[in-house]
Amino acid sequence: MAIADPPADTGRPAASGPEPDPDDAAVLDAYSAAVSAVAERLIPSVASLRVSRSVGGWAASGSGSAVAFTPDGYLVTSAHVVAGTDRGSAAFVDGSEREFRVVGRDPLSDLAVARAEGEVAHAELGDAARLRVGQLVVAIGNPLGFAGSVTAGVVSALGRSLAARDGRSSRLVENVIQTDAALNPGNSGGALADSRGRVVGINTAVAGVGLGLAVPIDAATRAILAALMRDGRVRRAFLGIVGGSRPLPGPAASRLGRRQALEVVQLLDGSPAAAGGVRPGDLIVSVDGSPVGGVGDLQRLLVGELVGRRVEVRVERDGRELPLDVTPVELA
């Protein structure tokens, strides 16, 4: 039996494991380069907000982050960051500190707009409707004012709902982005960006260990930001319905070509829906010609343009589809 020659002595210790795969190093470099590029692009646009408010007769201070989205100093942040105050200071990573005033806030979407003095480096707003699960995202906040906080991860889930409340009114913020990019203290109001450095969300809450939530930047939230800049508030229509999704009966599902409707569980006393003939147990299938399959669909349709205008609400009742005329009022 032939015996193989021993390996040549190279003067180096024998390797204890497999050689590193050069492809792995290339992937790591690409990932790092992407995150670094996003951070470099956005950190100058992310401010640290310092606010003071009166709580129970005592002065309390708070902080959070904000993102400049216009060159003339408009900032978007979370409504809860600037709750109870009308002004504060915004510090940027270049060392500058500007006074800001709150232009408008919308607690039911957890978004607010403030305006800082002077010109600022501003970020580009993206479109969260294009996000996909597994896509790289970068969370950037500015909790200290002089050093941006950067974490990276992926989109863990889309279509989550975040409960928001303003006094007696409550609302689900629809299509919230869930990510595993860690949110550090003070990151609320900061940017969630895609790999091209476009802001696709505003970080709003920590959902649990290793999870974070962000309000998406999409057509609906762009309209909210525009309303806050223009009017300082967001007008919403109100019907006075409490309900939830329910499967349509078979014949109705076949006729309408869909499976879900909004079941009316309760009507508020004196509400527009009650005045228009809507009853508990009705299944709302459309409002003003647009299909309704759940609470989120109804909320998206109740925009300010419907206030004071008679609209058709179609309901399934006792196996029949009925048209009802309802005139929404403005949500107080």
Kinemage of the C-alpha trace (Angstrom):
@kinemage 1
@onewidth
@group {chain A} dominant
@subgroup {mainchain}
@vectorlist {calphas} color= white
{ca met a 1} P 0.000 0.000 0.000
{ca ala a 2} L 1.398 3.378 -1.027
{ca ile a 3} L 1.907 5.981 1.651
{ca ala a 4} L 1.267 9.630 0.778
{ca asp a 5} L 4.018 12.143 1.293
{ca pro a 6} L 3.560 14.370 4.361
{ca pro a 7} L 2.386 17.923 3.697
{ca ala a 8} L 5.082 20.462 3.039
{ca asp a 9} L 6.210 22.566 5.989
{ca thr a 10} L 5.126 26.151 5.315
{ca gly a 11} L 6.349 27.556 8.598
{ca arg a 12} L 2.795 28.547 9.598
{ca pro a 13} L 0.560 26.855 12.156
{ca ala a 14} L -2.065 24.543 10.709
{ca ala a 15} L -5.471 26.119 10.218
{ca ser a 16} L -8.001 25.102 12.869
{ca gly a 17} L -11.010 25.389 10.552
{ca pro a 18} L -12.134 26.148 7.012
{ca glu a 19} L -10.741 29.182 5.246
{ca pro a 20} L -13.034 32.279 5.317
{ca asp a 21} L -15.268 32.495 2.297
{ca pro a 22} L -14.355 35.651 0.376
{ca asp a 23} L -18.009 35.947 -0.687
{ca asp a 24} L -19.052 36.285 2.985
{ca ala a 25} L -16.632 39.159 3.453
{ca ala a 26} L -17.969 40.842 0.329
{ca val a 27} L -21.558 40.564 1.573
{ca leu a 28} L -20.598 41.977 4.962
{ca asp a 29} L -18.797 44.861 3.279
{ca ala a 30} L -21.828 45.606 1.098
{ca tyr a 31} L -24.157 45.568 4.125
{ca ser a 32} L -21.857 47.827 6.120
{ca ala a 33} L -21.416 50.171 3.182
{ca ala a 34} L -25.184 50.474 2.739
{ca val a 35} L -25.811 51.268 6.409
{ca ser a 36} L -22.918 53.726 6.544
{ca ala a 37} L -24.128 55.521 3.420
{ca val a 38} L -27.635 55.909 4.844
{ca ala a 39} L -26.261 57.174 8.164
{ca glu a 40} L -23.965 59.669 6.469
{ca arg a 41} L -26.822 60.974 4.364
{ca leu a 42} L -29.462 61.270 7.109
{ca ile a 43} L -27.715 62.080 10.385
{ca pro a 44} L -27.388 65.813 9.525
{ca ser a 45} L -31.187 65.958 9.040
{ca val a 46} L -32.119 64.328 12.357
{ca ala a 47} L -32.467 66.647 15.348
{ca ser a 48} L -32.648 66.096 19.061
{ca leu a 49} L -35.702 67.790 20.560
{ca arg a 50} L -35.695 69.108 24.104
{ca val a 51} L -39.065 70.151 25.506
{ca ser a 52} L -40.473 71.200 28.849
{ca arg a 53} L -44.078 70.830 29.946
{ca ser a 54} L -46.191 71.358 33.023
{ca val a 55} L -47.392 68.154 34.677
{ca gly a 56} L -49.567 68.499 37.758
{ca gly a 57} L -48.179 71.934 38.467
{ca trp a 58} L -44.589 70.756 38.147
{ca ala a 59} L -42.208 71.512 35.296
{ca ala a 60} L -41.082 68.344 33.512
{ca ser a 61} L -38.572 67.982 30.715
{ca gly a 62} L -38.583 65.500 27.893
{ca ser a 63} L -36.684 64.636 24.759
{ca gly a 64} L -37.013 62.838 21.478
{ca ser a 65} L -35.926 63.049 17.875
{ca ala a 66} L -37.257 64.740 14.738
{ca val a 67} L -36.506 64.672 11.022
{ca ala a 68} L -36.141 67.815 8.896
{ca phe a 69} L -38.052 67.252 5.655
{ca thr a 70} L -37.935 70.723 4.075
{ca pro a 71} L -34.955 73.073 3.723
{ca asp a 72} L -36.787 75.880 5.551
{ca gly a 73} L -36.909 74.049 8.865
{ca tyr a 74} L -40.059 71.928 8.951
{ca leu a 75} L -39.557 68.878 11.182
{ca val a 76} L -41.687 65.767 11.535
{ca thr a 77} L -41.726 63.974 14.876
{ca ser a 78} L -44.018 61.824 17.024
{ca ala a 79} L -47.002 63.630 18.514
{ca his a 80} L -46.271 62.222 21.963
{ca val a 81} L -42.766 63.759 21.914
{ca val a 82} L -44.219 67.290 21.790
{ca ala a 83} L -47.429 66.601 23.748
{ca gly a 84} L -48.261 69.363 26.227
{ca thr a 85} L -45.862 71.927 24.802
{ca asp a 86} L -45.769 74.447 21.979
{ca arg a 87} L -42.034 75.051 21.670
{ca gly a 88} L -38.568 73.808 22.578
{ca ser a 89} L -35.056 73.513 21.187
{ca ala a 90} L -33.709 71.380 18.355
{ca ala a 91} L -30.037 70.379 18.364
{ca phe a 92} L -28.296 69.072 15.248
{ca val a 93} L -25.093 67.062 14.906
{ca asp a 94} L -23.210 70.053 13.494
{ca gly a 95} L -23.432 71.594 16.962
{ca ser a 96} L -26.128 74.136 16.079
{ca glu a 97} L -29.141 74.524 18.335
{ca arg a 98} L -32.330 76.201 17.104
{ca glu a 99} L -35.557 77.154 18.801
{ca phe a 100} L -38.625 75.453 17.346
{ca arg a 101} L -42.362 75.890 17.628
{ca val a 102} L -44.998 73.212 17.188
{ca val a 103} L -46.988 73.903 14.008
{ca gly a 104} L -49.541 71.142 14.543
{ca arg a 105} L -49.981 67.714 16.079
{ca asp a 106} L -52.249 64.776 15.347
{ca pro a 107} L -52.292 62.339 18.280
{ca leu a 108} L -54.532 59.920 16.351
{ca ser a 109} L -51.698 59.238 13.891
{ca asp a 110} L -48.924 60.006 16.429
{ca leu a 111} L -47.456 62.575 14.044
{ca ala a 112} L -46.566 66.208 14.631
{ca val a 113} L -44.921 68.985 12.634
{ca ala a 114} L -42.613 71.585 14.169
{ca arg a 115} L -40.595 74.360 12.580
{ca ala a 116} L -37.044 75.263 13.530
{ca glu a 117} L -35.481 78.637 12.871
{ca gly a 118} L -33.302 79.002 9.760
{ca glu a 119} L -32.323 76.653 6.970
{ca val a 120} L -31.507 73.017 7.703
{ca ala a 121} L -30.202 69.945 5.917
{ca his a 122} L -33.318 68.003 5.012
{ca ala a 123} L -34.117 64.373 4.268
{ca glu a 124} L -35.987 62.920 1.306
{ca leu a 125} L -39.328 61.301 2.119
{ca gly a 126} L -39.888 57.866 0.574
{ca asp a 127} L -42.922 55.629 0.165
{ca ala a 128} L -43.561 52.883 2.707
{ca ala a 129} L -46.064 51.283 0.316
{ca arg a 130} L -43.064 49.880 -1.574
{ca leu a 131} L -41.530 48.155 1.453
{ca arg a 132} L -41.268 44.376 1.568
{ca val a 133} L -40.793 42.041 4.510
{ca gly a 134} L -37.092 41.261 4.898
{ca gln a 135} L -35.964 44.554 3.355
{ca leu a 136} L -33.051 46.387 4.971
{ca val a 137} L -34.032 49.431 7.049
{ca val a 138} L -31.951 51.792 9.168
{ca ala a 139} L -33.262 53.560 12.288
{ca ile a 140} L -31.661 56.924 13.036
{ca gly a 141} L -32.351 59.052 16.083
{ca asn a 142} L -30.587 61.876 17.856
{ca pro a 143} L -31.107 61.434 21.593
{ca leu a 144} L -28.108 63.550 22.629
{ca gly a 145} L -28.016 66.233 19.975
{ca phe a 146} L -24.375 65.818 18.994
{ca ala a 147} L -24.100 62.140 18.039
{ca gly a 148} L -26.630 60.374 15.849
{ca ser a 149} L -27.807 56.941 16.985
{ca val a 150} L -27.826 54.364 14.191
{ca thr a 151} L -29.219 50.824 14.237
{ca ala a 152} L -30.014 48.536 11.322
{ca gly a 153} L -32.274 45.581 10.729
{ca val a 154} L -35.004 44.347 8.451
{ca val a 155} L -38.709 44.911 8.036
{ca ser a 156} L -40.150 42.196 10.262
{ca ala a 157} L -43.790 42.704 9.335
{ca leu a 158} L -46.129 45.111 7.569
{ca gly a 159} L -49.781 45.889 8.169
{ca arg a 160} L -49.517 46.030 11.953
{ca ser a 161} L -51.910 48.336 13.837
{ca leu a 162} L -50.952 50.774 16.577
{ca ala a 163} L -53.649 52.047 18.943
{ca ala a 164} L -53.565 55.833 19.366
{ca arg a 165} L -55.760 57.953 21.615
{ca asp a 166} L -56.621 61.622 21.944
{ca gly a 167} L -58.857 62.237 24.934
{ca arg a 168} L -62.024 60.198 24.370
{ca ser a 169} L -61.251 59.465 20.734
{ca ser a 170} L -59.201 56.453 19.731
{ca arg a 171} L -57.945 55.237 16.394
{ca leu a 172} L -55.851 52.486 14.885
{ca val a 173} L -52.797 53.704 13.007
{ca glu a 174} L -52.896 51.284 10.093
{ca asn a 175} L -50.037 49.586 8.233
{ca val a 176} L -47.487 50.319 10.944
{ca ile a 177} L -44.006 49.039 10.107
{ca gln a 178} L -42.536 46.461 12.484
{ca thr a 179} L -38.759 46.177 12.460
{ca asp a 180} L -36.038 44.465 14.445
{ca ala a 181} L -33.809 47.561 14.216
{ca ala a 182} L -33.335 48.421 17.885
{ca leu a 183} L -34.848 51.717 19.038
{ca asn a 184} L -32.698 53.458 21.614
{ca pro a 185} L -34.101 55.817 24.279
{ca gly a 186} L -34.872 59.167 22.665
{ca asn a 187} L -35.339 57.651 19.195
{ca ser a 188} L -39.094 58.340 19.085
{ca gly a 189} L -39.700 60.792 16.271
{ca gly a 190} L -36.539 59.731 14.455
{ca ala a 191} L -36.209 58.326 10.953
{ca leu a 192} L -36.673 54.819 9.632
{ca ala a 193} L -34.972 54.804 6.233
{ca asp a 194} L -34.593 52.433 3.326
{ca ser a 195} L -31.240 51.484 1.813
{ca arg a 196} L -31.272 54.575 -0.424
{ca gly a 197} L -31.584 56.911 2.542
{ca arg a 198} L -35.234 57.815 1.982
{ca val a 199} L -37.369 58.217 5.113
{ca val a 200} L -40.108 55.577 5.001
{ca gly a 201} L -41.256 55.772 8.617
{ca ile a 202} L -41.172 57.763 11.849
{ca asn a 203} L -40.116 55.643 14.807
{ca thr a 204} L -42.862 55.762 17.385
{ca ala a 205} L -42.780 52.933 19.922
{ca val a 206} L -40.999 49.857 21.185
{ca ala a 207} L -43.220 46.815 20.665
{ca gly a 208} L -41.167 44.406 22.753
{ca val a 209} L -37.694 42.955 23.103
{ca gly a 210} L -35.959 43.354 19.753
{ca leu a 211} L -38.986 44.903 18.056
{ca gly a 212} L -39.835 48.454 17.093
{ca leu a 213} L -42.721 50.189 15.372
{ca ala a 214} L -42.744 53.100 12.951
{ca val a 215} L -45.593 55.131 11.467
{ca pro a 216} L -45.252 54.740 7.676
{ca ile a 217} L -44.598 57.625 5.321
{ca asp a 218} L -47.136 57.010 2.567
{ca ala a 219} L -49.926 58.831 0.748
{ca ala a 220} L -52.113 58.983 3.862
{ca thr a 221} L -49.430 60.331 6.188
{ca arg a 222} L -48.187 62.795 3.566
{ca ala a 223} L -51.733 64.203 3.539
{ca ile a 224} L -51.621 64.439 7.334
{ca leu a 225} L -48.301 66.303 7.240
{ca ala a 226} L -49.664 68.688 4.594
{ca ala a 227} L -52.767 69.374 6.711
{ca leu a 228} L -50.649 70.030 9.813
{ca met a 229} L -48.429 72.442 7.889
{ca arg a 230} L -51.430 74.222 6.364
{ca asp a 231} L -54.039 74.182 9.148
{ca gly a 232} L -52.238 73.004 12.269
{ca arg a 233} L -54.695 70.125 12.628
{ca val a 234} L -56.278 67.250 10.731
{ca arg a 235} L -60.005 67.264 10.019
{ca arg a 236} L -61.725 63.885 10.231
{ca ala a 237} L -65.298 62.866 9.613
{ca phe a 238} L -67.273 61.059 12.314
{ca leu a 239} L -70.121 58.538 12.006
{ca gly a 240} L -70.382 57.264 15.590
{ca ile a 241} L -70.033 53.555 14.842
{ca val a 242} L -68.358 50.938 17.025
{ca gly a 243} L -67.709 47.712 15.173
{ca gly a 244} L -65.366 45.091 13.842
{ca ser a 245} L -64.719 42.863 10.843
{ca arg a 246} L -67.077 39.988 10.185
{ca pro a 247} L -67.381 37.461 7.328
{ca leu a 248} L -70.166 38.204 4.878
{ca pro a 249} L -72.899 35.593 4.455
{ca gly a 250} L -72.362 33.349 1.432
{ca pro a 251} L -74.878 34.968 -0.957
{ca ala a 252} L -73.645 38.485 -0.128
{ca ala a 253} L -70.007 37.426 -0.485
{ca ser a 254} L -70.740 35.952 -3.920
{ca arg a 255} L -72.670 39.020 -5.037
{ca leu a 256} L -70.028 41.514 -3.827
{ca gly a 257} L -66.987 39.406 -4.705
{ca arg a 258} L -65.370 39.745 -1.254
{ca arg a 259} L -65.534 38.092 2.119
{ca gln a 260} L -65.461 40.761 4.833
{ca ala a 261} L -67.648 43.644 5.997
{ca leu a 262} L -67.797 45.883 9.052
{ca glu a 263} L -70.342 44.719 11.624
{ca val a 264} L -72.010 47.520 13.593
{ca val a 265} L -71.764 46.456 17.231
{ca gln a 266} L -72.850 49.739 18.802
{ca leu a 267} L -74.045 53.204 17.755
{ca leu a 268} L -73.224 56.259 19.823
{ca asp a 269} L -76.245 58.223 20.995
{ca gly a 270} L -77.198 61.003 18.603
{ca ser a 271} L -74.569 59.923 16.082
{ca pro a 272} L -74.850 60.643 12.339
{ca ala a 273} L -75.038 56.910 11.634
{ca ala a 274} L -77.985 56.456 14.024
{ca ala a 275} L -79.757 59.487 12.515
{ca gly a 276} L -79.240 57.988 9.043
{ca gly a 277} L -80.918 54.683 9.927
{ca val a 278} L -77.908 52.445 10.605
{ca arg a 279} L -78.724 49.765 13.202
{ca pro a 280} L -76.652 47.492 15.450
{ca gly a 281} L -76.110 44.212 13.622
{ca asp a 282} L -75.905 45.827 10.180
{ca leu a 283} L -72.949 44.857 8.008
{ca ile a 284} L -71.500 47.955 6.340
{ca val a 285} L -70.221 46.986 2.891
{ca ser a 286} L -69.429 50.423 1.416
{ca val a 287} L -69.243 54.122 2.239
{ca asp a 288} L -69.497 56.748 -0.492
{ca gly a 289} L -68.973 54.040 -3.106
{ca ser a 290} L -65.791 52.611 -1.577
{ca pro a 291} L -65.749 49.048 -0.159
{ca val a 292} L -65.475 48.552 3.602
{ca gly a 293} L -64.102 45.332 5.062
{ca gly a 294} L -63.095 46.468 8.536
{ca val a 295} L -62.342 49.330 10.898
{ca gly a 296} L -59.207 50.365 9.017
{ca asp a 297} L -61.113 50.756 5.742
{ca leu a 298} L -63.730 52.946 7.405
{ca gln a 299} L -61.125 55.128 9.110
{ca arg a 300} L -59.290 55.722 5.846
{ca leu a 301} L -62.531 56.864 4.204
{ca leu a 302} L -63.578 59.302 6.958
{ca val a 303} L -61.588 62.255 5.661
{ca gly a 304} L -62.378 65.910 6.223
{ca glu a 305} L -63.962 66.282 2.781
{ca leu a 306} L -66.929 64.171 3.928
{ca val a 307} L -67.839 66.493 6.814
{ca gly a 308} L -71.310 67.938 6.268
{ca arg a 309} L -71.793 66.081 2.954
{ca arg a 310} L -74.491 63.459 2.533
{ca val a 311} L -72.932 60.125 1.622
{ca glu a 312} L -74.381 56.740 0.824
{ca val a 313} L -73.710 53.962 3.327
{ca arg a 314} L -74.704 50.537 2.017
{ca val a 315} L -75.445 47.823 4.582
{ca glu a 316} L -76.418 44.149 4.538
{ca arg a 317} L -79.527 43.593 6.697
{ca asp a 318} L -81.706 40.485 6.811
{ca gly a 319} L -80.255 39.199 3.543
{ca arg a 320} L -80.811 42.459 1.664
{ca glu a 321} L -78.453 45.263 0.664
{ca leu a 322} L -79.861 48.636 1.716
{ca pro a 323} L -78.671 52.138 0.769
{ca leu a 324} L -78.769 54.680 3.623
{ca asp a 325} L -78.056 58.409 3.496
{ca val a 326} L -75.742 59.572 6.274
{ca thr a 327} L -74.204 63.016 6.843
{ca pro a 328} L -70.910 62.794 8.789
{ca val a 329} L -69.936 65.531 11.242
{ca glu a 330} L -66.435 66.638 12.190
{ca leu a 331} L -64.639 64.579 14.819
{ca ala a 332} L -64.168 66.877 17.798
